[in-house]
Amino acid sequence: MSLVGAKVLRKEDPNLITGRGQFVDDLSPAGTAYVAFVRSNEAHGRITNVDTAEAVAMQGVLAVWTASDVADLPGLGVPGLERPLLAADKVRFVGESIAVVVAETRAQAVDAAEAVLVDIDPLPASPTIQSAIAEGAAPLDENVGANVIFMLPIEDPDIDPALAAAPRRLSTRMENNRCVPTPIETNVVLADWGPSGLTLWATHQAPHHLRNTVATYFGLAQDTTRVITPDVGGGFGAKINFTPDLFLVPALSRALRRPVKYTQTRSENVLMMYHGRAQEVDIDVGFDDDGSLLALKVDVYQDNGAYADPTGMGLPALTTTMAAGCYKIPKVAVGWKNILTNATPVAAYRGAGRPEAAFYIERIVDMVADELGLDPVEIRRRNFIPEDEFPYATHSEIAVYDSGNFAGALDELLNIMDYPALVQEKAAAIDDPTKPLLGIGFATWLEIAAFGPPGALEGFGHLASWESGQVRVQPDGSAIIYTGASPHGQGTVTTLAQIAADELGIDFDKISVRHGDTATVVQGIGTMGSRATAVAGESVKQAATKVTEKAKLIAAHLLEANPEDIEVNDDAFSVKGTPAKSVPWSEVAWKSFQNLELPEGVDPGSLESTVHNAPPNFSFPSGAYGCVVEIDKMSGDTRVRDMYLVDDCGTVINPLLAEGQVHGGVAQGIAQALYEKMEYDANGQPLTATLVDYLVPGAPDLPTYTSSRTTTVTPNNSLGAKGIGESGSVGAPPAVVNAAVDALSHLGVRHINMPLTPQKIFSLLHEGGA
Amino acid sequence: MENRPSNVPVTINVNGNALSAEVEPRTLLALFLRDDLHLTGTHIGCDTSNCGACTVLLDGDAVKSCTVLAVQADGRDITTIEGVAGDDGSFSAVQEGFRQEHGLQCGYCTPGMIMAATALLADNPNPSEHDIRHNLEGNLCRCTGYQMIVNSVRWAAENPDGVSVSVGGQGAHS
């Protein structure tokens, strides 16, 4: 029986449900000392004095470092725009690290950090895109002199004539709210730098990438630098980045000659973990009276926060690459600006640039439909890229859509949601004082996944874009899979074991998957960009196939048959057509290590293989989501009542886990649409710096999902899998906002920026606008 | 700063074992469990009592151990995630429910969720979806979107004896 496609329970769970998981903060080697930071309470200012005298003298304090103690350690990030490990003469956002304390206990470290006195002369702050690009705004970096640090202008001379030639035209500006990724585990760093090298335990999504970077940074050899990412409590893209503590904590361990651990508090996490989204966009669209989209111009303003991160600077490239979504638009032109602001730096958050793209184009399509009095379902059908036009070259060199069936997903959505009945219910609710307003929204979304083909990740500082998979058969016939993917909740241990079990013919229970340790996994890139199944899964599949072919040589020798006649099933090799003639995997495995048992030309220990799989193209998962919102007519409280989800991620390895990925992504998408936004006041003071103010939804805030699937395989790998990790976060926000705008359309509402807070909706209901 | 109150002796019955220790009066129960008793299954996810990752049972009631001082637990019974499984290692019904229904992904919030669900089922052995969602309101999960957590608790309600599974054993779900 094939395990690919089966609802198999997870191998990860027994440890995690018994409290026997091992997260970084669970580890404290003998002699561990503890770190606390002194942070800026100003968004922009000059540091005039840092007095550590009292802190240094306190009980248990081992070290208090300021910028002068790390003067020999270079800053991080983009050359010319480096982020210092500790702020030296200037601070640029609230929360920026100014000093670090190490003490014998956590409590002593925190007490001493509170005793460090910092004087800052405030400078005018620009915490938003608009304030940072305003005339006369103080530049964050005087050497650069301007807050727009990179700009790709829209240079296509044909776009404005194409827009002018369109019978109808619409222009709009939209925002995509700054979100805090908020994995429930914060960042934790534990470093033990001894005479024979550095071991670094980190809450990270890319251990080899971190190992390579840390080794280069300190001039260490990679063989004596070991990074371990044990159980990691969620990442959502925000644990790909290199934050200063990943380098400071090893430096402290080196200096103190003992293990040093930093456990971020939640309040620190909200300020220090890279935020996501944080865009504004200007869009012009030209169309005709039938609703055919003719030309699209998209100019993205990306808020990079106080320090530019390579991934953060790449977000608008991803957004504009996917600007046209699943629609055939004859002329598309894009541009963007990267902008520094006095706020937490911005980088990847689940979807990373694609939720923004889907939000813009799916809102635009609804606006055009509204303008023409067309049904939102109908306008989508009229503009879909037809199923027979794949591979489909887009306006972007990066994106050649691999495969898709957008109309098929929409058909399935209308199978699982009773649209005509909902339309009737909505109309009846408007004037019924006992009912909330009802709105119905659609999103037929498309994203780019399976990062990636050669060149996809190198620009973000990665060694390469492949993923490694290694299969090693043990003498007893069990197998260990080593993957360069670094899962942190996705269930990759289980899915890779399913894939390997099918190829090897070894029982699923006899297959282990190891990850997250540079000392055991050959090389790796990591888990991000919805790549684990499509890229790492394919590498495991290919490695397992190679091992099986080699094992057949040994089995054929033992069975005195031709290798071509050997097949493997249920933990045994047999001769085709003569099933009685068989030898168990355990015997083949055992003898594969014994010179005297091997056929000529087969070396002992040959039953292992390593593959670095580089796909030929990205994959493009898609789907059709339908959302029903209810809006309280008095208070403006907006809730998602129903969420209908049709995903097309190609081949599904484990439907239970795929569904889990969709639910989680949709939950984060609804959260962005309704609840979450990192807010700053005009001086750059964060207004939502704890989970009291930043509303991560709980169980009562989210609906029950109704889900289905269509399957359009990708030609990029032999599994046919496209990836599913980010889909929900791409499709949900436009579906929710389209539904809310639909609910309020009788009041003349045409767009609402996220999040759809009760205040905003109340204002639209009762005060004629926000 | 140096004149802190002296340490206080406490005896707390943790997972059936009476444990004595001297603690700083300001020590949170969550940190006492993790740092002093090395029971690291109880996780900490925030500093404002919002996330519930640190939920344990205090005399049978679900409490957030970051809002209880270790000295307040003196003489009382604490159950942590490490004390939930049977003596033979068999999973409780709630643990098994989370496994069967994919009620966890990264697993970081899971110990708190399991403790909160255990307390809920002790009070209300047959909770509706509404009951479950509202009783788990104080426990945040960022991975699952909650539906499969609801399903997990329903599974436990419908299978109060759990199922006997050897640790590490696997089986097809359906």
Interface residues (C-beta under 8 A of the other chain):
Chain A: A6 K7 V8 L9 R10 K11 E12 D13 P14 N15 L16 I17 T18 G19 R20 G21 Q22 F23 D25 D26 S28 M58 Q59 R106 A107 D111 A115 T182 P183 I184 E185 T186 D231 V232 G233 G234 F236 T265 R266 S267 H488 G489 Q490 G491 F508 D509 L656 L657 E659 G660 H663 G664 V666 A667 Q668 T690 L691 V692 V696 G698 A699 P700 L702 T704 Y705 G728
Chain B: M1 E2 E24 R26 L31 R34 D35 L39 T40 G41 T42 H43 I44 G45 C46 D47 T48 N50 C51 A53 T80 I81 E82 V84 A85 F91 Q95 F98 R99 Q100 H102 L104 Q105 C106 G107 Y108 C109 T110 P111 I114 E129 I132 R133 H134 L136 E137 G138 N139 L140 C141 R142 C143 T144 G145 Y146 Q147 M148 I149 V150 V167 G168 G169 Q170 G171 A172 H173 S174
